[in-house]
Amino acid sequence: MARTPTTILHLLLVTLCILSTQTTSSSASSDINGFLNCLSGGIPPSLVQTPSSNSYSSLLLSTVQNLRYTLPGPTRPLVIVAANETAHVQTTVVCGRRHGVHVRTRSGGHDYEGLSYTSVNHKHFAVLDLAKLRSIHVDATRAEAWVGSGATLGELYYAAAAANRTFGFPAGNCPTVGVGGHLSGGGFGALSRKYGLSADNVIDAMVVDAQGRLLNRSTMGKDLFWAIRGGGGESFGVVVSWKVRLVAVPETVTVFGIRRGKNESAVELITKWQAIAPSLPRDLYLRVLVQNQHATFVSLFLGRCSQLVDTMGAHFPELGMTEKDCQEMSWVKSTVFFFYGTADMPAEVLLDRRSQNYYLKVKSDHVEEPMPRGAWESLWSEWLEKPETAMVMLDPYGGRMASISPSATPFPHRNYLYQLQFYSFWFENGTVALDSRLSWVRGVYKFVEPYVSKNPRAVYVNYRDLDLGTNEVEGNVTSYAKARVWGEKYFKGNFKRLAAVKSKVDPEDFFRNEQSIPTLPASRW
């Protein structure tokens, strides 16, 4: 990120001023008035919203993606700070520590369980909304970019392609997802088999730690830099921006979407796909979406149609893919295709931060051995034909992802065949709809248990699931023993190291939520 000497001096002065006035520990109880008075010393009042403010509700709901967390029950924040510069983040953290108000960070609001803006256990917390920290500076010569955590993936894709048609970035398929949350959880997408996760392509970051200090890769140290790239950044500090490596994509890529019903061998094709997709050439990503009694095979190929036809013919002839299925386009237009299902829209739609809101519950798994055809037959007939069914996603791993050590970043799920997601989303309000949808997604999750990963049953942290367990506080810090129940499902053997990093950088457990990383007890070192 380009910074002038004046900008650097300003940030250093802010840091020094904050450090000279901070206390050494958070108070045992929250002092909301004191917190607000403290904020007023460094943040314009228009950026600080409380429940009595006219703009509080609109700001809170501005990026709420899951309407379940607009229902009565979850606790809303006492304060929302719409930071528009790094100094506001530092002030919020320091004031929060001083007055006992824990801080949660929201970049895009896509947390499946709404933990970036609501709580099911905690009552006294504030939200740092980073939506205004969304600048993107591309260094085309070095093929790198500094990206604010409040930017969306769509904005990053658009900026990269605007700088050079052959620039891309490996990240998710939903363009309205915030960069901050996505990268801090690992970041999987259509280019991951070619270039690894988003986190594998992070080369620096700017983090405000629990003391309010602004740190970069060299000053934060290797352990914290490791932890924020897949361990859920909200547990360790506030990542305000990321320096990422842009990757090479051809000027023309090819996509297709081939739809097959159950009477068109959909089950047989999915069964075959399981073994084929993870071992396909790295330039080819082939996912499956099961919805409305059909399986749609959706592909991105880093090459021309003629090459793709040959590749599919050699590896997956049963699908019957032909040149008529191909659509050639630029890489940035392929990101439009993957989200909207059509490329007949301008790339500028990636800049639209709005997304359709609905009630949502998702559960996910990892598969290490292909599910037998009989299991898919039963899954389809017993669960996928029910009216509550919304969508099932199958995303292949392999390629570059599998060549990176599971301990290189906190994301440990490198060696599975594919990832499986069960989506339940609905639009009607009411407890009847809620109960039936939750019953379906939890039921299908139980059904597949014999066929998915075990010890632990592995889950990607960006697909957060509170059914796995929630934290409990013991002695004013999060219990490590209780957190292990869910933590080892997300992070496997990396969970203990994450807790050790937490103990070093946030020993008082200031950054906490229902599934934040706990500190590591002395007996565990």
C-alpha positions in Angstrom: 0.0 0.0 0.0 1.5 3.3 -1.0 2.1 5.5 2.1 3.6 8.9 2.1 6.0 9.9 4.9 3.3 12.2 6.3 0.8 9.2 6.5 3.3 7.0 8.2 4.2 9.8 10.7 0.5 10.3 11.5 0.0 6.6 12.2 3.0 6.4 14.4 1.9 9.5 16.3 -1.6 8.0 16.9 0.0 4.7 18.1 2.3 6.6 20.5 -0.6 8.7 21.9 -2.7 5.6 22.4 0.1 3.6 24.0 0.9 6.4 26.4 -2.7 6.5 27.7 -3.8 2.8 27.8 -4.3 0.8 30.9 -2.7 -2.6 31.3 -5.9 -4.7 31.7 -9.6 -4.6 30.9 -11.9 -3.8 33.7 -14.0 -6.6 35.3 -17.2 -5.0 34.3 -18.3 -2.8 31.3 -18.4 1.0 31.7 -20.4 2.0 28.6 -20.5 5.7 29.4 -16.8 5.7 29.9 -16.3 3.8 26.7 -18.3 6.4 24.8 -16.5 9.3 26.3 -13.2 7.6 25.5 -14.2 7.1 21.9 -15.2 10.8 21.6 -11.7 11.8 22.1 -10.5 10.3 18.8 -13.5 9.4 16.7 -16.1 11.8 15.2 -19.6 11.4 16.8 -21.2 10.7 13.4 -19.2 7.4 13.2 -20.3 6.1 16.6 -23.8 4.6 16.8 -25.7 3.4 19.9 -29.2 1.9 20.0 -30.6 5.3 20.7 -29.0 6.7 17.5 -31.2 7.3 14.4 -28.7 5.4 12.2 -28.0 2.5 14.5 -30.4 0.0 13.0 -29.6 0.9 9.4 -25.9 0.5 10.1 -26.3 -2.7 12.0 -28.5 -4.2 9.2 -26.4 -2.8 6.3 -24.4 -6.0 5.9 -26.5 -8.5 7.8 -26.7 -11.5 5.4 -28.4 -14.1 7.6 -31.9 -13.0 8.7 -31.9 -15.5 11.5 -29.9 -13.0 13.5 -32.5 -10.3 13.0 -35.0 -12.3 15.0 -35.6 -11.8 18.8 -33.0 -13.6 20.9 -29.4 -12.7 19.8 -27.8 -9.8 21.6 -27.1 -6.7 19.6 -24.0 -4.6 20.1 -24.0 -1.7 22.6 -22.0 0.4 20.2 -21.1 0.3 16.5 -18.1 2.2 15.3 -18.0 2.8 11.5 -14.2 3.3 11.3 -13.0 5.1 8.2 -9.3 5.2 9.2 -6.9 3.0 11.1 -6.7 5.4 14.0 -10.4 4.8 14.7 -9.7 1.1 15.0 -6.9 1.7 17.4 -9.0 4.1 19.5 -11.8 1.6 19.7 -9.6 -1.2 20.8 -7.8 0.8 23.5 -11.0 2.4 24.8 -12.7 -1.1 24.9 -9.9 -2.6 26.9 -9.9 0.3 29.3 -13.6 0.2 30.0 -14.3 -3.5 29.7 -16.1 -3.5 26.4 -15.1 -6.4 24.1 -14.8 -5.6 20.4 -16.0 -7.7 17.4 -15.0 -6.9 13.9 -17.2 -7.0 10.8 -16.0 -6.6 7.2 -18.7 -8.1 5.0 -21.2 -9.6 7.5 -21.2 -13.1 5.9 -20.4 -15.0 9.1 -22.8 -17.9 8.8 -23.7 -17.6 12.5 -23.7 -13.8 12.7 -20.9 -13.6 15.2 -19.4 -10.5 13.7 -22.4 -8.4 14.7 -24.5 -10.3 17.2 -24.0 -12.6 20.2 -25.8 -15.5 21.7 -23.8 -15.6 25.0 -22.2 -12.1 25.6 -24.0 -8.9 26.5 -21.4 -6.2 26.5 -19.7 -5.8 23.2 -19.1 -3.3 20.5 -18.8 -3.8 16.7 -16.0 -2.3 14.6 -17.5 -2.0 11.1 -14.7 -1.9 8.6 -16.8 -1.4 5.4 -15.2 2.0 4.9 -11.7 0.6 5.1 -12.0 -0.8 1.5 -9.2 0.9 -0.5 -7.4 -1.3 -3.0 -4.0 -0.3 -4.4 -2.6 -2.6 -7.1 1.1 -2.6 -7.9 0.9 -4.0 -11.5 4.7 -4.1 -11.8 5.0 -6.5 -8.8 1.7 -8.2 -9.3 0.7 -7.4 -5.7 -2.1 -5.4 -4.0 -2.8 -3.9 -0.7 -6.5 -4.5 0.1 -8.5 -3.1 3.0 -10.4 -5.6 5.1 -13.7 -3.8 4.3 -13.4 -4.4 0.6 -15.4 -7.2 -1.0 -14.0 -10.1 -3.1 -15.8 -8.6 -6.1 -14.1 -5.3 -5.6 -10.7 -7.0 -5.4 -11.4 -9.1 -8.6 -12.5 -6.0 -10.5 -9.5 -4.0 -9.4 -7.0 -6.8 -10.2 -8.5 -7.2 -13.7 -8.6 -3.4 -14.3 -4.9 -3.3 -13.6 -4.1 -6.2 -16.0 -6.5 -8.6 -17.7 -4.2 -11.5 -16.8 -4.3 -10.8 -13.0 -6.5 -12.9 -10.8 -6.8 -13.9 -7.1 -7.7 -17.2 -5.6 -10.7 -16.6 -3.3 -14.4 -17.4 -3.0 -17.2 -17.4 -5.5 -19.4 -14.9 -3.7 -18.4 -11.4 -4.6 -20.1 -9.6 -1.7 -18.0 -11.5 0.9 -15.7 -9.2 2.9 -11.9 -9.6 2.3 -11.2 -9.4 6.0 -13.2 -12.4 7.2 -12.5 -14.5 4.1 -8.7 -14.3 4.2 -8.5 -14.7 7.9 -10.3 -18.0 7.6 -8.2 -19.3 4.8 -10.2 -18.5 1.7 -11.2 -21.2 -0.8 -12.4 -20.7 -4.4 -12.2 -21.7 -8.0 -8.5 -20.9 -8.3 -7.4 -22.8 -5.2 -6.5 -26.0 -7.0 -4.1 -24.0 -9.1 -2.7 -21.4 -6.6 -3.8 -22.5 -3.2 -6.0 -20.7 -0.7 -6.2 -16.9 -0.4 -4.2 -17.2 2.8 -1.4 -19.0 0.9 -1.1 -15.8 -1.2 -1.0 -13.2 1.7 2.5 -11.7 1.9 1.9 -9.0 4.6 -0.8 -7.5 6.7 -1.5 -4.5 9.0 -3.0 -5.5 12.3 -4.1 -3.6 15.4 -3.4 -5.8 18.3 -5.0 -5.9 21.8 -2.8 -3.1 23.0 -3.8 -0.8 20.1 -0.5 -1.1 18.3 -0.3 -1.1 14.5 1.8 -4.0 13.4 3.0 -5.3 10.0 4.6 -8.7 9.2 8.0 -7.8 10.5 6.8 -6.2 13.8 4.0 -8.7 14.6 6.3 -11.7 14.4 6.0 -15.0 12.5 3.6 -16.6 15.0 0.9 -13.9 14.7 1.4 -13.7 10.9 0.8 -17.4 10.8 -2.3 -17.3 13.0 -4.2 -14.6 11.1 -3.9 -16.5 7.8 -6.5 -19.1 8.5 -7.0 -19.0 12.2 -9.8 -16.5 12.2 -8.3 -13.1 12.6 -10.9 -11.8 15.0 -9.3 -13.8 17.8 -6.0 -12.0 17.7 -6.6 -8.4 16.7 -8.1 -6.4 14.0 -6.6 -6.9 10.5 -7.2 -3.6 8.7 -5.5 -4.4 5.4 -3.7 -7.3 3.6 -0.9 -7.4 1.0 -1.7 -10.2 -1.4 0.1 -11.8 -4.4 -2.0 -11.6 -7.5 -1.8 -14.7 -9.8 -1.5 -15.2 -13.5 -4.6 -16.1 -15.5 -4.9 -16.4 -19.3 -6.6 -13.7 -21.3 -9.3 -16.2 -22.1 -10.8 -18.8 -19.8 -13.6 -21.2 -20.4 -16.6 -22.1 -18.2 -19.6 -24.4 -18.5 -22.6 -25.5 -16.5 -24.1 -28.9 -17.3 -27.3 -29.9 -15.6 -28.4 -33.5 -15.1 -31.5 -34.9 -13.4 -31.7 -38.1 -11.4 -33.1 -39.8 -14.5 -30.1 -38.5 -16.5 -27.6 -40.4 -14.4 -27.0 -37.6 -11.9 -26.2 -40.0 -9.0 -23.8 -42.1 -11.1 -22.1 -38.9 -12.3 -21.6 -37.6 -8.8 -20.3 -40.9 -7.7 -17.8 -40.8 -10.5 -17.0 -37.1 -9.9 -15.7 -37.8 -6.4 -12.6 -39.7 -7.6 -12.0 -37.6 -10.7 -12.4 -34.0 -9.6 -9.6 -33.8 -7.0 -7.1 -35.4 -9.5 -7.9 -33.3 -12.5 -5.2 -31.0 -14.0 -4.7 -28.0 -11.8 -6.0 -25.7 -14.5 -9.5 -27.3 -14.2 -11.9 -26.7 -11.3 -15.1 -28.7 -11.5 -17.7 -28.4 -8.7 -21.2 -29.8 -8.3 -24.4 -28.0 -7.1 -27.4 -30.2 -6.3 -30.6 -28.2 -6.3 -34.2 -28.6 -7.4 -33.7 -32.3 -8.1 -30.8 -31.7 -10.5 -27.0 -31.8 -10.3 -25.2 -29.0 -12.1 -21.6 -29.5 -12.9 -19.9 -26.1 -13.0 -16.4 -25.6 -14.3 -13.6 -23.1 -14.7 -10.8 -23.9 -17.1 -7.7 -21.8 -17.5 -7.6 -22.2 -21.2 -9.6 -22.4 -24.4 -12.7 -24.5 -25.2 -11.0 -26.9 -27.5 -8.5 -27.8 -24.7 -11.2 -28.2 -22.2 -13.2 -30.6 -24.5 -10.1 -32.8 -24.8 -9.4 -32.7 -21.1 -13.0 -33.6 -20.2 -13.0 -36.3 -22.8 -9.9 -37.9 -21.3 -10.9 -37.7 -17.7 -14.7 -37.5 -17.4 -16.3 -38.7 -20.7 -19.4 -39.8 -18.9 -20.5 -36.2 -18.4 -20.8 -35.8 -22.2 -19.4 -32.3 -22.3 -19.1 -30.8 -25.9 -18.0 -27.5 -27.5 -21.7 -26.4 -27.3 -21.4 -26.3 -23.5 -18.4 -23.9 -23.6 -18.4 -20.2 -22.9 -15.2 -18.4 -23.4 -14.6 -15.1 -21.5 -12.1 -13.1 -19.4 -11.3 -14.4 -16.0 -13.1 -11.5 -14.3 -16.2 -12.3 -16.2 -16.0 -15.9 -15.0 -16.4 -14.7 -11.5 -19.6 -13.1 -12.6 -20.7 -16.4 -14.1 -19.9 -18.4 -11.0 -22.1 -16.2 -8.8 -24.9 -15.1 -11.1 -25.1 -18.2 -13.3 -24.6 -16.1 -16.4 -21.9 -14.0 -18.0 -24.5 -11.7 -19.7 -23.8 -9.0 -17.2 -21.1 -6.4 -17.1 -18.1 -6.9 -14.8 -19.2 -3.8 -12.8 -21.8 -6.0 -11.0 -18.9 -7.1 -8.9 -18.8 -3.7 -7.4 -22.4 -4.0 -6.1 -22.0 -4.7 -2.3 -25.6 -5.6 -1.9 -26.7 -9.2 -1.7 -30.0 -11.0 -1.3 -30.8 -11.6 2.4 -32.5 -14.8 3.6 -32.7 -17.1 6.7 -29.8 -19.5 6.6 -28.3 -22.5 8.3 -25.3 -24.4 6.8 -23.5 -27.5 7.9 -20.3 -28.8 6.2 -18.0 -31.8 6.0 -14.9 -33.1 4.4 -14.7 -36.4 2.5 -11.6 -38.5 2.4 -12.9 -41.6 0.6 -15.6 -41.5 -2.1 -19.1 -42.1 -0.8 -20.5 -45.3 -2.3 -23.2 -45.0 -5.0 -25.7 -46.6 -2.6 -25.2 -43.9 -0.1 -25.8 -41.2 -2.7 -28.9 -43.0 -3.9 -30.2 -43.0 -0.3 -29.2 -39.5 0.3 -31.0 -38.3 -2.7 -34.2 -40.2 -2.2 -34.4 -39.8 1.6 -33.2 -36.2 2.0 -32.7 -34.3 -1.3 -36.3 -34.8 -2.5 -37.8 -33.2 0.6 -39.4 -29.8 0.3 -37.0 -28.3 2.9 -34.0 -29.1 0.6 -32.2 -26.0 -0.6 -28.8 -26.8 -1.9 -25.8 -29.2 -1.6 -22.4 -28.0 -2.8 -19.4 -30.3 -3.6 -16.1 -28.5 -4.0 -13.0 -30.4 -5.1 -9.6 -30.1 -3.3 -6.3 -31.5 -4.7 -3.8 -29.7 -6.9 -1.7 -26.9 -5.3 -3.8 -27.1 -2.1 -2.7 -30.7 -1.4 1.0 -29.9 -2.0 1.1 -27.5 1.0 1.7 -28.8 4.5 -1.4 -28.8 6.7 0.7 -26.9 9.3 1.9 -24.2 6.9 -1.2 -22.1 7.8 -3.9 -22.8 10.4 -6.1 -24.3 7.7 -5.4 -28.0 8.0 -7.8 -29.6 5.5 -5.3 -30.1 2.7 -5.6 -33.7 1.9 -9.3 -34.4 1.6 -11.0 -35.3 -1.7 -13.6 -32.6 -1.5 -15.7 -30.4 0.8 -19.4 -30.9 1.2 -21.9 -28.2 2.2 -25.6 -28.6 3.1 -27.4 -25.3 2.7 -30.8 -24.6 4.1 -32.1 -21.2 3.2 -35.6 -19.8 3.2 -37.5 -16.5 3.0 -40.6 -17.0 5.1 -40.5 -15.9 8.7 -41.9 -17.9 11.6 -41.0 -20.8 13.9 -42.6 -23.5 11.7 -40.3 -22.6 8.8 -37.3 -22.2 11.1 -37.8 -25.6 12.9 -38.4 -27.5 9.6 -35.4 -26.1 7.9 -33.1 -26.6 10.9 -34.4 -30.2 11.3 -33.6 -30.9 7.6 -30.0 -29.6 7.6 -29.2 -31.3 10.9 -30.8 -34.5 9.8 -28.9 -34.8 6.5 -25.7 -33.9 8.5 -26.4 -36.9 10.7 -27.2 -39.1 7.7 -23.8 -38.6 6.1 -21.8 -39.1 9.3 -20.6 -42.6 8.3 -19.1 -41.4 5.0 -17.2 -38.3 6.0 -14.0 -37.4 7.9 -13.6 -38.6 11.5 -11.5 -38.0 14.5 -12.2 -35.1 14.2 -15.1 -34.6 11.8 -13.4 -31.7 10.0 -15.1 -28.4 9.2 -13.8 -25.3 7.4 -13.8 -22.3 9.9 -15.3 -20.0 7.3 -18.4 -22.2 7.3 -18.9 -21.5 11.0 -21.4 -23.8 12.8 -22.4 -23.1 16.4 -23.9 -26.6 16.6 -20.3 -27.8 17.1 -20.0 -26.1 20.4 -19.6 -22.6 22.0 -17.1 -21.1 24.4 -17.5 -20.8 28.1 -15.6 -18.3 30.3 -13.7 -19.5 33.3 -11.7 -17.1 35.4 -12.4 -14.2 33.0 -10.9 -16.1 30.0 -12.2 -18.6 27.6 -11.9 -22.2 28.6 -9.4 -24.0 26.5 -10.9 -27.4 27.4 -14.4 -26.4 26.3 -13.1 -24.7 23.1 -11.3 -27.8 22.0 -14.6 -29.5 21.3 -15.2 -27.2 18.3 -11.7 -26.0 17.8 -10.1 -29.2 16.8 -12.8 -29.7 14.2 -11.9 -26.5 12.5 -8.1 -26.6 13.0 -7.1 -30.2 14.0 -3.6 -30.2 15.3 -3.1 -26.5 14.6 -5.6 -25.6 17.4 -3.1 -25.8 20.2 -0.6 -23.6 18.4 -3.3 -21.0 17.8 -4.1 -21.0 21.5 -0.4 -20.5 22.2 -0.3 -17.5 19.9 -3.4 -16.2 21.5 -1.7 -16.4 24.9 1.2 -14.3 23.6 -0.7 -11.6 21.8 -4.0 -11.3 23.7 -3.4 -13.0 27.1 -6.4 -11.2 28.7 -8.7 -12.6 26.0 -10.0 -9.2 24.9 -10.9 -10.4 21.4 -13.5 -13.0 22.1 -16.8 -14.5 20.8 -18.7 -17.7 20.9 -16.0 -19.5 18.9 -12.9 -17.4 19.4 -9.5 -19.0 20.0 -8.8 -19.4 23.8 -5.6 -18.8 25.6 -3.5 -21.9 26.3 -3.3 -22.9 30.0 0.2 -23.1 31.4 -0.3 -26.8 32.0 -0.6 -27.3 28.2 2.7 -25.7 27.2 
